[in-house]
């Protein structure tokens, strides 16, 4: 295999899928792309292809340590259309970490108030989620190291199978879970035994998003995930999960009581992380797809609320308002069951046929 797995042809196909399938750009859309410098060349490929669809200037905002460092503009051939709508794209780079020297991360002294430094070191599982509903198409797209075949292959397979067709299954799945009227979910297996409550004002989100105008778009290549909020005071029990702490992989056991993380596999990185924000020791939301459940400690997602509050002060008290997120991928085999709003218990998935 070539040491550069992502060929120019692959990059072009991915860029076209972002523009056509995820954002669904149209003539008159003014696209803004946020990217780190490492992915600037890929952002330019997207910008040039977007121009053929929108005929409106595309802006690339280059982010350095969490702050804009430069803005590039790509103009169509005049005469151009006037911008009639807007769209947003965030490129998130995920690097392979296997070759990292652990000591170079664990021995660094960090100011807990310096969010830019924290983000740069990468112990937030990924950049902060888009935490609000916005009235334009938006998308978070992952970019991997060029030679990271293990990450690129499944993403490119999704594209080749047609994102729009696959999303039909996600839409059906989301509707089915919504109709259950879930109130509590239980996870049981050799590595876990925990439960969480699902507030009635949490909605299952994934796949297609609909704007007030009726326009639809897909917000991420993780369109096959179902994401939902949990009551931050409800998690009880324990689970074992893989996560990323200060740029290195960690497998840890997390123990909860009355919604609060009371014990975990202690190591320097995790101990420092949980000292940043007390609400990081409570669960904010879960994401589920076939064969994988991810528990997000910390901030919840406003776009998963059934009704948007007029201000942050009006958020429900079960909503986790932390600025941080820690993505925890559950390990081992397990069964999932639930209780609905009539008090009946259902089996959602088993370890042998793990399909949410």
C-alpha atoms as one frame of an Amber mdcrd trajectory, in Angstrom:
protein
   0.000   0.000   0.000   1.173   3.486  -0.737   2.490   5.488   2.198   0.011
   8.179   1.104  -3.333   6.404   1.384  -5.427   9.509   0.711  -4.775  10.022
  -2.998  -5.778  13.224  -4.849  -8.694  11.239  -6.302  -9.852  10.236  -2.783
  -9.570  13.826  -1.590 -11.623  15.059  -4.527 -14.368  12.485  -3.919 -14.509
  13.351  -0.214 -14.660  17.078  -0.954 -17.521  16.539  -3.397 -19.408  14.435
  -0.846 -19.071  17.173   1.786 -20.395  19.809  -0.632 -23.114  17.748  -2.324
 -24.248  15.174   0.241 -23.636  16.724   3.648 -24.112  20.461   3.118 -26.134
  20.216  -0.072 -24.828  23.571  -1.289 -26.848  25.556  -3.812 -26.352  28.600
  -6.006 -26.120  31.662  -3.764 -24.763  29.871  -0.659 -21.810  31.634   0.962
 -19.664  28.885   2.483 -17.265  29.498   5.382 -14.696  26.784   6.216 -12.858
  26.642   9.547  -9.690  24.560   9.453  -6.359  24.049  11.151  -3.353  24.812
   8.985  -2.556  21.098   8.608  -5.732  20.666   6.518  -5.540  23.916   4.577
  -4.784  22.228   1.254  -7.831  19.979   1.615  -9.931  23.015   2.535  -8.821
  24.633  -0.738 -10.021  21.565  -2.683 -13.422  21.907  -1.006 -13.519  25.661
  -1.673 -12.750  25.304  -5.364 -15.389  22.605  -5.824 -17.952  24.590  -3.795
 -17.505  27.530  -6.171 -18.848  25.415  -9.012 -22.066  24.892  -7.038 -22.571
  28.248  -5.316 -21.008  30.858  -7.606 -20.382  32.900  -4.427 -17.104  33.719
  -2.614 -15.927  30.954  -0.258 -13.993  31.932   2.867 -11.433  29.744   4.642
 -10.678  30.697   8.241  -7.379  29.174   9.398  -7.364  28.367  13.124  -4.138
  28.341  15.153  -4.323  27.234  18.807  -8.043  27.893  18.892  -7.813  31.379
  17.344  -8.218  32.620  13.752  -4.821  33.367  12.207  -5.801  34.236   8.624
  -8.783  34.409   6.295  -8.521  33.354   2.660 -11.154  34.191   0.035 -11.860
  32.185  -3.108 -13.870  34.136  -5.665 -15.920  32.794  -8.575 -15.447  34.007
 -12.117 -17.352  37.278 -12.530 -20.136  38.032 -12.888 -20.930  36.139  -9.682
 -24.182  35.566  -7.840 -25.087  37.624  -4.798 -25.020  35.659  -1.544 -28.571
  34.696  -0.570 -27.776  32.142   2.189 -24.881  30.904   4.305 -23.310  27.548
   5.196 -20.590  26.505   7.628 -18.018  23.707   7.629 -15.575  22.718  10.368
 -12.652  20.420   9.473 -11.452  18.418  12.459  -8.068  16.724  12.115  -7.581
  13.422  13.958  -3.993  12.146  14.045  -2.673   8.718  14.834  -1.179   8.775
  18.341   0.583   5.419  18.496   4.063   6.896  18.160   3.672   9.580  20.814
   6.010   9.725  23.768   3.683   9.674  26.795   6.073  11.619  29.019   6.061
  14.588  26.684   2.369  15.084  27.484   2.034  13.933  31.081   4.816  16.083
  32.494   3.613  19.384  31.032   2.211  21.917  33.491  -1.048  23.381  32.224
  -3.051  26.398  33.277  -6.570  25.036  33.791  -7.988  28.347  32.560  -6.080
  28.291  29.280  -8.595  26.593  26.990  -6.428  27.090  23.890  -3.548  25.172
  25.465  -5.889  22.420  26.606  -7.321  22.037  23.105  -3.854  22.023  21.555
  -2.747  19.161  23.798  -5.750  17.205  22.674  -7.115  15.790  25.915 -10.562
  17.036  24.980 -11.803  14.025  23.082 -12.559  16.313  20.148 -13.312  20.017
  19.624 -16.332  21.398  21.394 -19.566  20.365  19.725 -21.638  22.905  17.871
 -23.746  23.751  20.913 -26.631  25.590  19.348 -29.121  25.258  16.552 -28.238
  27.538  13.712 -30.385  28.478  10.754 -27.874  27.496   8.056 -26.514  24.128
   6.886 -23.427  23.203   8.914 -21.162  20.192   9.025 -18.253  18.788  11.022
 -16.011  16.702   8.743 -13.105  14.583   9.933  -9.697  14.646   8.274  -7.107
  11.989   9.130  -3.398  11.617   8.503  -2.828  10.868   4.817  -1.358   7.416
   5.568  -4.015   6.429   8.146  -5.678   3.724   6.051  -7.593   2.291   9.035
  -9.498   5.567   9.401  -9.874   6.567   5.759 -11.085   3.196   4.445 -14.448
   3.053   6.297 -15.156   6.730   5.580 -14.513   6.312   1.859 -16.654   3.158
   1.898 -19.559   5.179   3.310 -19.206   7.618   0.452 -19.068   4.861  -2.191
 -22.263   3.269  -0.826 -24.157   6.591  -1.089 -24.616   8.603   2.062 -28.190
   9.567   1.199 -29.320   5.935   0.893 -27.613   4.880   4.119 -29.220   7.764
   5.946 -32.666   6.285   5.315 -31.838   3.536   7.826 -30.674   6.124  10.354
 -33.900   8.103   9.967 -35.987   4.965  10.555 -33.874   4.032  13.577 -34.198
   7.499  15.090 -37.973   7.482  14.651 -38.248   4.010  16.190 -36.309   5.015
  19.302 -38.392   8.182  19.647 -41.594   6.130  19.598 -40.390   3.968  22.509
 -40.773   6.874  24.947 -37.589   5.826  26.749 -37.181   6.913  30.359 -34.225
   4.765  31.506 -31.518   2.773  29.733 -29.516  -0.097  31.263 -26.135  -1.395
  30.076 -24.957  -4.770  31.374 -21.856  -6.798  30.543 -18.542  -8.091  31.956
 -17.027  -4.579  31.862 -20.063  -2.544  32.928 -23.293  -2.341  34.863 -24.789
   1.138  34.731 -27.975   3.021  33.983 -28.952   6.523  32.856 -32.247   8.414
  32.690 -33.451   9.945  29.422 -35.313  13.246  29.957 -38.569  13.565  28.034
 -37.306  16.788  26.480 -34.317  14.999  24.934 -34.683  14.170  21.260 -32.763
  11.596  19.238 -30.663  13.361  16.625 -28.689  12.091  13.654 -28.788  11.982
   9.912 -30.861  14.676   8.266 -31.361  18.035   9.956 -34.203  20.282   8.887
 -34.009  24.070   8.875 -37.099  26.218   9.559 -37.229  26.846   5.826 -37.641
  23.109   5.239 -34.162  22.706   3.768 -32.336  19.581   4.919 -28.694  18.608
   5.315 -26.506  16.019   7.076 -24.258  17.479   9.761 -21.466  14.886   9.945
 -19.965  11.780   8.399 -21.114  10.161  11.648 -24.624  10.273  10.201 -25.163
   6.660  11.327 -24.879   7.624  15.013 -27.908   8.324  17.186 -27.180  10.966
  19.839 -29.366  11.770  22.848 -29.155  13.654  26.142 -29.170  12.141  29.617
 -30.008  13.522  33.041 -26.599  14.566  34.421 -27.692  13.522  37.930 -28.843
  10.047  36.939 -25.853   7.866  36.024 -25.336   5.024  38.488 -22.962   2.064
  38.374 -19.712   1.619  36.459 -18.268   1.127  32.992 -14.864   0.584  31.380
 -14.020   2.705  28.363 -11.278   3.830  26.001 -10.603   7.548  25.802  -7.918
  10.060  24.824  -6.201  12.004  27.610  -3.475  14.545  26.776  -3.123  13.064
  23.310  -2.626   9.464  24.400  -5.035   6.523  24.631  -6.191   5.485  28.102
  -8.423   2.601  29.176 -10.107   3.373  32.486 -12.916   2.254  34.772 -15.398
   4.966  35.808 -17.662   4.587  38.856 -20.761   6.767  39.388 -23.136   7.372
  42.262 -26.217   9.609  41.974 -24.909  10.940  38.667 -21.474  11.924  39.960
 -18.143  10.292  39.095 -16.870   9.123  42.493 -13.934   6.961  41.396 -11.891
   6.143  38.303  -8.671   4.459  37.232  -6.277   7.048  38.633  -3.459   8.270
  36.461  -1.919  11.708  36.142  -3.741  12.801  33.010  -7.244  11.835  34.129
  -6.723  13.241  37.621  -5.666  16.578  36.149  -8.520  16.560  33.655 -11.212
  16.084  36.304  -9.757  18.964  38.320 -10.629  21.428  35.517 -14.398  21.382
  35.870 -16.632  19.629  38.391 -19.381  19.140  35.775 -16.960  17.070  33.703
 -17.565  14.365  36.309 -21.180  14.056  35.121 -22.462  12.536  31.868 -23.867
  14.946  29.269 -24.998  12.721  26.389 -24.599   9.350  24.678 -24.038   8.374
  21.047 -24.889   4.932  19.691 -24.287   3.076  16.445 -23.974  -0.578  15.501
 -21.389  -2.209  17.755 -20.400   0.987  19.569 -21.668   3.161  22.412 -19.895
   6.368  23.390 -20.530   8.122  26.696 -19.648  11.823  26.724 -18.666  13.230
  30.080 -19.156  16.978  30.323 -21.134  19.433  28.220 -24.404  18.342  26.623
 -25.679  19.314  23.172 -28.259  22.057  22.955 -29.356  20.868  19.506 -30.675
  17.651  21.122 -33.225  19.573  23.213 -36.817  19.295  22.033 -37.354  22.979
  22.801 -34.692  25.663  22.701 -34.544  27.967  25.744 -34.394  31.703  25.170
 -31.229  31.960  27.278 -28.682  29.706  28.958 -30.218  30.557  32.330 -33.383
  28.723  31.261 -31.663  25.409  30.484 -33.137  22.517  32.527 -31.204  21.620
  35.674 -30.450  18.129  34.326 -28.580  19.632  31.331 -24.775  19.494  31.647
 -23.352  22.960  30.918 -19.639  22.089  31.166 -17.352  23.634  28.526 -15.426
  20.373  28.288 -16.140  16.967  26.751 -14.467  13.610  27.278 -15.498  10.942
  24.772 -15.515   7.463  26.365 -15.997   4.450  24.080 -17.409   1.484  26.019
 -15.329  -1.699  25.777 -16.373  -5.329  25.870 -19.681  -6.988  24.990 -22.905
  -5.888  26.634 -26.692  -5.901  26.467 -28.898  -2.810  26.367 -32.413  -2.649
  27.769 -34.788   0.195  28.515 -37.880   1.192  30.449 -40.538   3.186  28.617
 -42.949   5.816  29.918 -45.556   3.124  30.657 -43.159   1.254  32.923 -42.577
  -1.640  30.518 -39.050  -2.993  29.933 -37.729  -3.756  26.457 -34.515  -5.262
  25.090 -32.897  -2.845  22.628 -29.756  -4.780  21.737 -27.782  -7.823  22.830
 -24.075  -8.515  22.672 -24.564 -11.230  20.062 -26.764  -9.078  17.790 -25.609
  -5.596  18.642 -27.642  -3.444  16.290 -29.244  -0.367  17.824
